[in-house]
Amino acid sequence: MIIAVDGPAAAGKGTVARALAAHFGYHFLDTGSLYRMVGLAVLQAGKDPQDAEAAVTAARGLDPQAFEDGALRNEKVGAAASVVAVIPEVRAALLQFQRDFARRKPGAVLDGRDIGTVVCPDADVKLYVTASPEVRAKRRQAELRGTDYDAVLAEIKARDARDSQRAAAPLVVAPDAVVIDTSSLSVSEVVAQAVDLIARKTGH
């Protein structure tokens, strides 16, 4: 069983995907972390995230065991991740890892930007979790405490533009995905909606 959860930055897809994995007893992969790891590795090497050679080298030598690295969760690394994710060779290097993970038994929940369209186009269930840029900026500001709302909103809009306009695997809604707008829903409401939807689609 493969459940794909896609959506823009700070829409709540990671929270939803994690909760679904826990509910069904499936493996969970935050694919955005893979790109954050590449972005962080490039920054730590003193390179520019736009340096394709440095980014590809980092992607090929990635150690996925470092998923819990707290350094991954800041805006600078997030911005670097969005930049390296545009590089086709980086995406190719990480694609096989993601596909292998998706085949884990008894099932897997993957969240990202292109799971239902590129990584797992044959996923059993595809969800697209979204919210307005303003709501997402408020959520991210609450996470990052002390940051300027307007700056966070501008960064989210810039990331949306980069993610949706890139040549390699742009952020789009898969034709067979179910869209869940979380703007006015609590986490528990979104998860309940998703669980119900998956149960109806798969009989689980």
VEXVOKOL-215344 format. One line per field, with one value per residue: residue in three letters; x, y, z of N, C-alpha, C, O in turn. Coordinates in pm, whole numbers, plus 50000, padded with zeros to 5 digits. Atoms other than C-alpha are relative to their C-alpha. Layout:
N
r <- ALA_...
n.x <- X_...
n.y <- Y_...
n.z <- Z_...
ca.x <- X_...
ca.y <- Y_...
ca.z <- Z_...
c.x <- X_...
c.y <- Y_...
c.z <- Z_...
o.x <- X_...
o.y <- Y_...
o.z <- Z_...
This chain:
204
r <- MET_ILE_ILE_ALA_VAL_ASP_GLY_PRO_ALA_ALA_ALA_GLY_LYS_GLY_THR_VAL_ALA_ARG_ALA_LEU_ALA_ALA_HIS_PHE_GLY_TYR_HIS_PHE_LEU_ASP_THR_GLY_SER_LEU_TYR_ARG_MET_VAL_GLY_LEU_ALA_VAL_LEU_GLN_ALA_GLY_LYS_ASP_PRO_GLN_ASP_ALA_GLU_ALA_ALA_VAL_THR_ALA_ALA_ARG_GLY_LEU_ASP_PRO_GLN_ALA_PHE_GLU_ASP_GLY_ALA_LEU_ARG_ASN_GLU_LYS_VAL_GLY_ALA_ALA_ALA_SER_VAL_VAL_ALA_VAL_ILE_PRO_GLU_VAL_ARG_ALA_ALA_LEU_LEU_GLN_PHE_GLN_ARG_ASP_PHE_ALA_ARG_ARG_LYS_PRO_GLY_ALA_VAL_LEU_ASP_GLY_ARG_ASP_ILE_GLY_THR_VAL_VAL_CYS_PRO_ASP_ALA_ASP_VAL_LYS_LEU_TYR_VAL_THR_ALA_SER_PRO_GLU_VAL_ARG_ALA_LYS_ARG_ARG_GLN_ALA_GLU_LEU_ARG_GLY_THR_ASP_TYR_ASP_ALA_VAL_LEU_ALA_GLU_ILE_LYS_ALA_ARG_ASP_ALA_ARG_ASP_SER_GLN_ARG_ALA_ALA_ALA_PRO_LEU_VAL_VAL_ALA_PRO_ASP_ALA_VAL_VAL_ILE_ASP_THR_SER_SER_LEU_SER_VAL_SER_GLU_VAL_VAL_ALA_GLN_ALA_VAL_ASP_LEU_ILE_ALA_ARG_LYS_THR_GLY_HIS
n.x <- 50085_49924_50081_49923_50054_49928_50053_49900_49933_50076_50144_50036_49996_49913_50077_50105_49936_49948_50116_50055_49907_50021_50134_50005_49883_49914_49875_50018_49883_50012_49902_49941_49879_49890_49951_49941_49869_49911_49978_49915_49866_49937_49968_49893_49877_49961_50033_50127_50100_50018_49886_50057_49903_49994_50128_50009_49905_50064_50115_49952_49933_50089_50023_50138_50014_49992_50131_50043_49909_50076_49951_50075_50124_49998_50036_49884_49987_50120_49979_49896_50064_50082_49907_49938_50106_50022_49894_50048_49910_50024_50127_49976_49921_50085_50123_49997_50013_50140_50081_49971_50067_50145_50038_49989_50122_50124_50039_49919_50058_49894_50048_49906_50056_50025_50015_50107_49982_49873_49937_50091_50121_50097_50037_50139_50077_49925_50061_49932_50035_49965_50062_49965_49865_50007_50013_49874_49899_50027_49956_49854_49953_50020_49894_49867_49999_49911_49977_50093_50107_49991_49883_50036_50097_49927_49920_50093_50045_49885_49982_50111_49968_49888_50041_50100_49952_49875_50012_49998_50103_50061_50108_50132_50093_50017_50139_50079_49982_50109_49948_50050_49960_49993_50002_50090_50018_49899_49924_50081_50105_49936_49961_50124_50047_49908_50019_50129_49982_49917_50082_50098_49932_49924_50063_49920
n.y <- 49880_49875_49879_49881_49876_49886_49868_49893_49982_49962_50026_50099_50134_50087_50037_50091_50124_50069_50052_50111_50113_50053_50060_50126_50082_50000_49925_49859_49929_49858_49989_49866_50011_50042_49879_49917_50058_49958_49856_49979_50052_49902_49883_50038_50013_49865_49980_49934_50099_49999_50072_50131_50107_50021_50056_50139_50075_50015_50090_50137_50050_49972_50102_49980_50024_49871_49936_49926_49887_49878_49890_49999_49923_49854_49943_49995_50134_50018_49927_50073_50122_49963_49970_50123_50087_49961_50062_50133_50109_50021_50072_50137_50070_50029_50066_50144_50021_49979_50109_50120_49981_50012_50141_50068_50063_50027_49884_49880_49868_49907_49864_49918_49911_50071_50144_50056_49973_50049_50107_50115_49968_50108_50009_50045_49882_49875_49884_49872_49919_49861_49894_49870_49955_49924_50097_50073_49908_49990_50126_50005_49898_50056_50101_49938_49900_49884_49959_49899_50062_49960_50067_50141_50007_49977_50121_50108_49972_50022_50146_50050_49968_50086_50140_50026_49960_50066_50091_50139_50039_49885_50027_49996_50096_50117_50006_50091_49967_49934_49877_49966_49864_50000_49861_49978_50128_50038_50118_50121_50002_50036_50142_50079_49994_50081_50141_50040_50006_50118_50117_50015_50034_50125_50100_50018
n.z <- 50000_50008_49986_50039_49945_50059_49969_49986_49871_49879_50014_49899_50058_49920_49880_50045_50045_49881_49927_50079_49985_49865_49995_50076_49972_50119_49995_50038_50055_50036_50109_49993_49919_50087_50066_49894_49970_50108_49983_49883_50031_50089_49916_49907_50078_50039_50142_50033_50039_50146_50057_50032_49975_49855_49957_50047_49916_49869_50015_50022_49879_49888_49898_49956_49856_49931_50010_49881_49979_49972_50084_50127_49989_49995_50129_50090_50057_50083_50125_50075_50049_50115_50111_50051_50053_50140_50081_50041_49956_49856_49991_50047_49899_49884_50044_49976_49856_49965_50056_49921_49871_50020_50013_49871_49950_50073_50079_49975_50024_50040_50024_50077_50102_50127_49972_50082_50144_50053_49921_49994_50077_49982_49857_49977_49961_50016_49935_50021_49882_50027_49919_50059_49962_49875_49890_49992_49943_49856_49939_50003_49906_49865_49985_49996_49892_50007_50139_50050_50079_50141_50058_50015_50110_50126_50026_50039_50137_50088_50010_50083_50140_50042_50003_50104_50133_50038_50115_49953_49903_49931_49905_50063_49943_50086_50046_49917_49858_49929_49940_49866_49961_49853_49952_49886_49931_49901_50041_49979_50102_50127_49991_50003_50139_50081_49963_50056_50145_50029_49970_50109_50126_49995_49916_49878
ca.x <- 50000_50142_49988_50120_50074_50174_50132_50307_50529_50370_50033_50043_50113_50396_50175_49896_50129_50293_49952_49831_50144_50089_49718_49773_50106_50294_50645_50679_50915_50933_51092_51145_51402_51608_51632_51695_51981_52130_52082_52241_52533_52602_52590_52814_53065_53078_52923_52638_52313_52300_52631_52489_52808_52825_52454_52474_52781_52591_52283_52483_52667_52362_52322_51945_52007_52054_51679_51640_51902_51749_51960_51731_51442_51527_51437_51791_51811_51453_51542_51856_51645_51409_51708_51879_51544_51536_51849_51739_52049_51975_51616_51738_51987_51713_51435_51545_51579_51223_51080_51255_51118_50764_50771_50827_50573_50303_50281_50437_50325_50545_50503_50657_50594_50594_50510_50182_50305_50666_50793_50488_50246_50079_50023_49707_49591_49698_49624_49705_49711_49701_49605_49616_49962_49848_49744_50065_50275_50103_50172_50537_50578_50438_50691_50985_50890_51029_51030_50858_50520_50565_50909_50773_50480_50714_50939_50640_50513_50862_50890_50546_50658_50988_50824_50540_50744_51054_51119_51187_50881_50692_50441_50107_49795_49790_49474_49363_49453_49198_49254_49222_49227_49342_49298_49005_49051_49227_49490_49252_48980_49219_49349_48995_48897_49204_49154_48790_48889_49159_48917_48659_48915_49097_48867_49128
ca.y <- 50000_50335_50663_50979_51311_51617_51990_52326_52440_52463_52323_52059_51763_51629_51629_51456_51199_51115_51069_50845_50628_50590_50512_50238_50111_50206_50338_50717_50920_51299_51333_51705_51601_51438_51769_51951_51711_51789_52163_52143_51931_52189_52478_52290_52232_52609_52585_52774_52570_52675_52493_52188_51983_52032_51951_51632_51516_51575_51388_51083_51063_51124_50932_50897_50787_51156_51226_51351_51622_51931_52152_52059_52265_52626_52864_52891_52515_52512_52774_52580_52263_52440_52552_52211_52042_52225_52037_51731_51525_51576_51456_51151_51061_51068_50914_50551_50577_50709_50438_50162_50306_50317_49940_49863_49630_49649_49997_50340_50701_50948_51323_51576_51781_51519_51185_51127_51265_51144_50927_50699_50771_50434_50510_50349_50680_51034_51333_51696_51894_52271_52599_52969_53135_53360_53068_52881_53189_53219_52851_52878_53199_53020_52738_52974_53223_53573_53585_53861_53755_53955_53803_53451_53517_53650_53343_53105_53279_53267_52894_52830_53002_52810_52476_52515_52665_52442_52229_51910_51764_52088_52104_52017_51836_51480_51424_51142_51316_51426_51789_51870_52241_52272_52652_52630_52275_52145_51873_51612_51712_51681_51342_51211_51324_51156_50830_50815_50881_50610_50363_50429_50399_50090_49914_49950
ca.z <- 50000_49895_50013_49844_50024_49820_49869_49906_50194_50543_50432_50705_50477_50696_51006_50814_50653_50987_51152_50867_50891_51266_51218_50959_51094_50775_50718_50683_50465_50455_50112_50171_50431_50158_49975_50304_50372_50032_50089_50434_50307_50034_50285_50529_50249_50200_49854_49686_49660_49293_49235_49054_49084_49462_49499_49291_49487_49812_49683_49576_49908_50127_50454_50509_50871_50956_50921_51277_51236_51401_51176_50885_51020_50950_50671_50531_50482_50349_50090_49992_49958_49718_49508_49487_49416_49081_48965_48759_48853_49223_49176_48981_49254_49520_49311_49342_49719_49743_49516_49711_50036_49893_49837_50207_50367_50489_50336_50317_50340_50152_50167_49933_49620_49341_49505_49322_48990_48958_49245_49282_48995_49071_49442_49583_49733_49640_49861_49786_50111_50071_50244_50156_50155_50442_50664_50581_50666_51006_51079_50977_51179_51487_51430_51389_51666_51642_51262_51067_50920_50597_50542_50597_50362_50093_50127_50104_49790_49640_49719_49568_49248_49234_49311_49061_48776_48782_48473_48670_48844_48918_49204_49043_49158_49019_48810_49042_49370_49629_49735_50107_50196_50557_50584_50826_50959_51270_51237_51383_51135_50840_50958_51016_50666_50515_50709_50598_50238_50242_50401_50129_49848_49973_50217_50495
c.x <- 50088_49903_50091_49931_50085_49937_50111_50057_49902_49850_49952_50009_50086_49929_49895_50061_50051_49885_49939_50088_49981_49867_49997_50118_50094_50129_49975_50129_49962_50104_50064_50128_50120_50062_50061_50139_50102_50034_50094_50143_50077_50045_50118_50135_50050_49971_49867_49900_49974_50115_49955_50095_50007_49872_49986_50093_49939_49886_50045_50066_49916_49987_49860_49979_49999_49867_49963_50087_49920_50041_49923_49885_50023_49982_50116_50019_49881_50014_50104_49942_49919_50087_50059_49897_49968_50098_49961_50088_49984_49873_50020_50073_49913_49876_49997_49984_49853_49913_50022_49928_49850_49954_50010_49864_49979_49953_50087_49920_50117_49941_50107_49929_49958_49983_49897_50018_50125_50054_49915_49871_49892_49959_49853_49908_50088_49921_50082_49953_50047_49931_50042_50141_50000_49993_50131_50110_49981_50048_50153_50058_49989_50108_50134_50014_50101_50030_49891_49899_50015_50116_49970_49903_50069_50081_49911_49951_50111_50024_49890_50032_50111_49953_49903_50049_50126_49974_49991_49895_49939_49889_49867_49911_49985_49852_49911_50018_49874_50060_49935_50055_49992_49987_49915_49974_50110_50073_49915_49889_50056_50034_49877_49945_50084_49983_49872_50012_50078_49919_49900_50066_50062_49934_50077_49934
c.y <- 50124_50118_50120_50124_50116_50132_50101_50009_50042_49981_49901_49857_49903_49949_49896_49864_49917_49933_49881_49876_49933_49925_49862_49907_49989_50077_50143_50060_50143_50026_50139_49999_49960_50123_50097_49949_50039_50148_50029_49954_50099_50123_49969_49985_50137_50032_50074_49892_49995_49933_49856_49885_49966_49933_49854_49910_49972_49898_49855_49941_50014_49881_50021_49976_50131_50076_50088_50122_50129_50117_50009_50099_50149_50054_50003_49865_49970_50068_49930_49872_50028_50028_49872_49906_50030_49926_49856_49885_49969_49917_49854_49918_49957_49918_49851_49967_50009_49885_49869_50007_49975_49854_49923_49946_50039_50117_50118_50125_50093_50138_50082_50092_49924_49850_49938_50018_49936_49878_49873_50030_49893_49982_49963_50117_50123_50115_50124_50093_50143_50094_50132_50041_50072_49908_49924_50086_50013_49874_49995_50100_49949_49897_50066_50110_50113_50045_50096_49934_50032_49931_49852_49982_50016_49876_49884_50021_49975_49850_49938_50020_49910_49856_49969_50030_49926_49899_49855_49978_50118_49957_50019_49897_49883_49990_49914_50024_50064_50121_50023_50137_50010_50140_50020_49872_49978_49877_49874_49988_49956_49851_49911_49993_49909_49850_49946_49980_49875_49872_49974_49955_49861_49889_49972_50073
c.z <- 50000_50007_49971_50056_49947_50044_50017_50141_50109_49988_50104_49950_50081_50124_49965_49962_50117_50077_49926_50013_50136_50009_49934_50028_49881_50026_49951_49947_49963_49892_49996_50082_49916_49933_50101_50036_49894_50015_50115_49973_49912_50081_50092_49928_49953_49855_49986_49960_49849_49927_49976_50033_50149_50050_49960_50083_50137_49994_49989_50124_50125_50096_50059_50150_50078_50000_50119_50029_50017_49914_49869_50004_50021_49859_49900_49930_49909_49865_49913_49940_49875_49878_49943_49938_49854_49908_49965_50050_50149_50017_49959_50105_50119_49965_50034_50148_50042_49952_50077_50135_49986_49994_50133_50045_50147_49914_50035_49968_49969_49983_49931_49903_49874_50020_49905_49851_49942_50075_49998_49923_50014_50146_50015_50034_49983_50064_49966_50111_49978_50099_49935_50043_50135_50122_50019_50061_50151_50073_50008_50098_50143_50030_50028_50105_49983_49858_49956_49906_49852_49930_49975_49884_49865_49961_49954_49857_49899_49980_49915_49852_49948_49982_49887_49859_49955_49887_50045_50107_50076_50095_49929_50069_49902_49962_50089_50150_50058_50072_50136_50037_50152_50062_50125_50078_50104_49948_50013_49896_49865_49999_49991_49858_49911_50029_49938_49849_49959_50023_49887_49870_50002_50081_50128_50117
o.x <- 50174_49810_50191_49811_50199_49827_50228_50013_49815_49773_49831_49967_50053_49940_49877_50010_50034_49896_49896_50038_49981_49859_49939_50121_50160_50141_49887_50236_49874_50221_50174_50218_50233_50184_50157_50230_50217_50150_50184_50239_50197_50156_50207_50241_50152_50031_49790_49934_49926_50110_49956_50051_50010_49876_49937_50056_49950_49870_49984_50072_49968_49980_49842_49875_49961_49866_49897_50076_49857_49964_49934_49841_49987_50001_50094_50043_49896_49977_50088_49976_49921_50046_50061_49930_49903_50074_49952_50035_50003_49870_49965_50043_49938_49810_49897_49916_49804_49824_49928_49873_49789_49837_49985_49760_50077_49858_50163_49839_50207_49837_50226_49819_49869_50017_49925_49954_50124_50087_49964_49765_49775_49908_49769_49793_50205_49805_50204_49839_50165_49850_50134_50186_50095_50061_50174_50195_50078_50106_50209_50159_50077_50155_50211_50124_50222_50099_49782_49937_50006_50106_50008_49917_50038_50085_49949_49943_50087_50053_49917_50013_50101_49985_49906_49992_50170_49865_49917_49902_49953_49833_49827_49961_49950_49765_49791_49985_49799_50155_49812_50175_49885_50003_49955_49874_50223_50026_49915_49855_49994_50009_49878_49900_50031_49982_49870_49958_50042_49929_49879_50008_50069_49974_50044_49985
o.y <- 50141_50129_50141_50144_50134_50135_50064_49938_50126_50051_49884_49764_49784_49831_49798_49760_49795_49818_49784_49764_49811_49818_49768_49793_49886_50151_50165_50040_50166_50047_50155_50080_50001_50137_50168_50028_50071_50188_50113_50021_50119_50171_50052_50001_50148_50123_50086_49805_49894_49919_49774_49781_49849_49845_49772_49799_49861_49817_49765_49820_50009_49766_50106_50013_50133_50197_50190_50182_50176_50211_50110_50148_50203_49982_49987_49859_49907_50012_49921_49835_49950_50001_49854_49824_49950_49916_49772_49780_49855_49823_49763_49800_49853_49862_49801_49871_49927_49838_49793_49907_49913_49825_49803_50007_50063_50102_50114_50128_50109_50154_50067_50140_49967_49772_49837_49950_49892_49777_49764_50043_49919_49877_50003_50120_50122_50140_50118_50141_50168_50051_50134_50000_50059_49929_49901_50037_50018_49883_49958_50073_49973_49886_50020_50159_50089_50144_50098_49865_49943_49893_49797_49889_49943_49839_49808_49926_49925_49805_49848_49930_49854_49791_49860_49983_49944_49843_49776_50037_50126_49848_50132_49803_49904_50018_49941_49938_50131_50106_50020_50154_49999_50156_50091_49861_50022_49811_49790_49878_49878_49782_49809_49888_49837_49769_49835_49884_49806_49777_49859_49877_49794_49773_49878_50070
o.z <- 50087_49928_50039_50036_49988_50099_50024_50232_50086_50055_50123_50019_50090_50158_50037_50003_50120_50121_49990_50026_50146_50070_49988_49981_49862_50124_49868_50005_49880_49923_49943_50059_49944_49927_50070_50061_49925_50005_50103_50012_49929_50064_50110_49989_49885_49797_50082_49880_49797_49804_50068_50084_50186_50136_50039_50119_50189_50084_50047_50141_50237_50053_50146_50204_50195_50021_50101_50136_49922_49895_49798_49899_50126_49761_49780_49809_49805_49762_49792_49828_49780_49765_49821_49853_49787_49788_50054_50088_50192_50096_50022_50125_50180_50053_50084_50185_50119_50024_50099_50182_50073_50021_50136_50022_50218_49837_50132_49876_50051_49919_49956_49930_49801_49931_49840_49771_49827_50014_49969_49984_49984_50184_49935_49992_50023_50030_49957_50109_49953_50181_49853_50150_50212_50222_50132_50135_50226_50181_50112_50164_50226_50144_50113_50127_49970_49838_50013_49812_49768_49813_49872_49805_49771_49844_49865_49780_49789_49869_49836_49771_49839_49883_49829_49761_49842_49875_49986_50215_50198_50081_49899_50131_49786_50044_50103_50232_49987_50149_50149_50053_50211_50183_50217_50149_50086_49855_49922_49854_49793_49901_49921_49813_49827_49936_49884_49793_49864_49945_49847_49794_49898_50072_50201_50229
